Amino acid sequence: MAVIIPVGAVAYQSLRVSLSGHAVRLTLQQRGTGLYAALWVDGVAVLAGALCQDRTWLVRHNACALPGDMGFVDTQGTQDPDYTGLGSRFVLVYAERDNG
């Protein structure tokens, strides 16, 4: 099951959400070279400085407690996200991994 994580068209933002029973903190920062993410799960840093790209998972491994992954989807094409379209053109999706 996929969940859309609400983000706004803001160049720097930090948000907290509950995903799969875990406390998740996410920061997004627009830089000249792209949009970057940092992620904490249950207070433990999972990633920092990850470049956000269209339809590319951010975490990409099972080493953290989070049983899923998240990534941006361009709803109008295949462009990598930038802050001006966050929440409208670029949506952040969380999906649990299929362990079957």
C-alpha positions in Angstrom: 0.0 0.0 0.0 1.4 3.4 -1.0 1.0 6.6 1.0 1.5 10.1 -0.1 3.5 12.2 2.4 2.4 15.8 2.3 5.1 18.2 1.4 4.9 21.9 0.5 6.5 24.1 -2.1 9.2 25.4 0.3 12.9 25.3 -0.3 13.8 24.0 3.1 11.4 22.0 5.2 11.4 19.5 8.0 8.5 17.2 8.8 7.6 14.4 11.1 5.3 11.5 10.1 4.4 8.1 11.3 5.1 5.4 8.8 4.6 1.7 9.4 4.5 2.4 13.1 7.8 4.3 13.1 8.5 7.9 14.0 10.1 9.4 10.9 11.7 12.8 10.5 12.5 14.1 7.0 14.2 17.2 5.9 14.2 18.5 2.3 16.6 21.2 1.1 16.8 22.8 -2.3 20.4 23.5 -3.4 21.7 24.7 -6.8 22.4 21.1 -7.8 19.0 19.6 -6.8 16.7 18.7 -4.0 18.4 16.8 -1.1 16.9 14.7 1.7 17.9 13.6 5.2 15.9 10.9 7.1 15.7 9.7 10.7 13.8 6.7 11.8 12.9 6.4 15.5 15.6 9.0 16.2 18.4 7.2 14.2 19.9 8.8 11.2 19.3 6.6 8.1 20.5 8.9 5.3 21.9 12.4 4.8 22.5 14.4 1.7 20.6 12.0 -0.6 19.8 13.5 -4.0 16.1 13.2 -4.8 15.4 12.0 -8.3 12.2 11.1 -10.1 11.0 7.5 -9.4 14.2 6.6 -7.4 13.9 5.2 -3.9 15.7 7.2 -1.3 16.6 4.6 1.3 17.2 1.6 -1.0 18.2 -1.0 1.7 16.8 -3.0 4.5 19.4 -1.9 7.1 17.0 0.5 8.9 13.9 -0.3 10.9 11.6 1.1 8.3 10.0 -1.7 6.3 9.5 0.4 3.2 11.0 3.2 1.1 10.0 6.5 -0.3 10.7 8.5 -3.4 9.4 11.3 -5.5 7.2 10.9 -8.6 6.8 13.6 -11.3 3.1 13.6 -12.1 3.7 15.5 -15.4 6.7 13.7 -16.8 10.1 12.5 -15.7 11.9 15.6 -14.3 13.7 15.4 -11.0 12.0 17.3 -8.2 12.6 20.9 -7.3 10.9 22.7 -4.4 8.6 24.8 -6.6 6.5 21.8 -7.6 6.6 19.9 -4.3 3.1 18.7 -3.3 1.6 19.3 -6.7 3.8 18.2 -9.6 6.2 16.3 -7.4 4.6 14.0 -4.9 6.5 12.0 -2.2 5.3 8.4 -2.0 6.0 5.9 0.8 5.5 2.2 0.1 6.1 -0.9 2.2 8.4 -3.5 0.6 6.9 -6.6 -0.7 8.5 -9.4 1.3 6.6 -12.1 -0.4 
